[in-house]
Amino acid sequence: MPEPLISVYLPTRNRAALLPRAIGSVLSQTHRDFELIVVDDASTDDTWSILRGFAAQDPRVRIFRLEQQSGAPVARNRAIREARGPFITGLDDDDEMLSERLAVLLAAHRDEFAFVCSAAYLNAGGWVRLMGGKESLITLSDQLYSDKVGNQVFARTDRFRAVGMFDESMLAWQDYDLWTRLIQRFGPALRIEKPTYVVRRNEGYSRVSENASRGARQYYEKFRPVMTPEHEVSQRLHQQMLDQTRMTLGDALRFWTPHTRRLVVRNWLATNLPFAMPVFEAYRRWRYAPPT
């Protein structure tokens, strides 16, 4: 029986130095029947030339270019509309897939789950840490506290389209928003224990949008009607953290719940004790030192 075609979307802008690693991680997948749809968001560096080279070498690489800078959600949606496969997943241009990612996620997929996601490695340059390394179901209630999914999911392409794909009006948190709508529409998601993805934060590029706080507020307003009071507390805490304002003891008490207490402690230390963050960073470098 032939393997099903899996579509992989990859939006990019001015990341010519990073693209070869991201694209190479898709081309090295053990599941061979895929298409990689790369949408260049009007790059001004050598991105388009690099993409043309990959497309010329491998017909599975399909490339599109937006003439005006439109943002990652627009680029992702263009790729989703172009997708030919019954299954779809994504990749950020500064990240990479481990070689078995497509095969592992396809094997774990069941229609009873809104989508499948996996544990991932966070590579911060000086340290590497496993994120989400325990298999679990992600319910709507779980997701309304904070994004339990991470960067990318594996789902049926028609489900992405059925919920309207990425919300292009959101200034940030578009991934979180889409994952939540998929769970809301199709039921709990499955996160598998095996890590299949690497999130990188060591390239000198900012991954946090200056609009992150505004995007968080858009998310809050969109899903507030289905939130409990504890969900609302968690969301307001995330907004304050993104605003990078000092947390007072009164704030800490106001935000303290069983779901938020660790974040409250960490944010109080970070905003009140300037030496705390370098200490935390030194601990991470010791505790999660990459193998030599």
Residue, then its C-alpha position, 0 to 999 in steps of 0.5 A: m500500500p503506498e504511503p500517503l502524501i504529507s504536505v509540509y508548509l514552511p514560511t520564510r523571510n530573509r533567513a537565507a543562512l538558516l533555510p538550507r538546514a530547515i529544508g535539509s531536515v525535511l528532505s532527509q525524512t524517512h517517510r519519502d512521500f511528501e511535498l515541501i511548500v515554501v512560501d517566501d514572504a517578499s525576502t530581500d536577501d538571497t532566499w529566493s535564489i536558494l529556494r530556486g536551487f532546492a526546487a531545481q534539485d528536488p521536484r518535491v520542493r514547491i516554492f511560491r513568492l509573495e510580492q509584498q511582505s504580508g506576515a507568516p500567517v498569510a504565507r502559511n495560508r498560501a501554502i495550505r491552500e496549495a497543499r495536495g496531501p491529505f495530511i499536513t504539518g509545518l516547520d519554522d525556518d529556524d527550526e528542524m525536523l528529526s529524520e523520523r518525524l513524518a513517519v512517527l506522527l503519521a503512525a500515531h495519527r487517529d481521526e479521534f484526535a484533532f491532531v498529533c504533536s510531539a515532544a521537542y528539543l529546545n536548543a538555546g545554543g549553550w543548552v538543550r532541553l527536552m520539552g513536553g516529553k510525556e505522552s498526554l491528551i490535550t483538552l480544550s481546558d488544558q489549552l485555554y490555560s496556555d499553549k500545551v502544543g508548541n510550534q507545529v502539529f500534524a493533522r488532516t489538511d481538510r481540518f486546517r481548512a475547515v476551521g479557517m486556517f491561520d487567523e491573519s488578523m492576529l498580531a501574534w499567537q496565531d499558532y496557539d489560536l489555530w491549535t485551540r480552534l482545532i481542539q474546540r472543533f474536533g476534540p482533544a489532541l494527542r501529544i506523543e512522548k518521542p521528540t521529533y522536532v528541534v526548536r532553535r533559539n541560538e541564531g541571533y534572531s528574535r522569535v518573540s514578536e513586538n506584537a506578542s502582548r497585543g496578540a495575547r490580548q486578541y487570543y484572550e478576547k476570542f476565547r474568553p466566552v469559553m474560559t473559566p475564571e482560572h483560565e482568565v487568570s492564567q491568560r492575564l498572567h501571560q499578558q503581564m509577562l509579555d508586557q515585561t512589567r514588574m510583578t508586585l507581591g499583590d500581583a503574585l497573590r492575584f495570579w496564584t493558582p495551582h496552574t500558574r504558581r510556577l510561572v508566578v514564582r519565576n516571573w516575580l524573581a525575574t522582575n524583582l531580582p535582576f541577578a536571578m536570570p543570569v543565575f537561571e541561565a548558568y544553571r541551564r547551561w550546567r543542567y542541560a549542557p549539550p553532549t560533546 
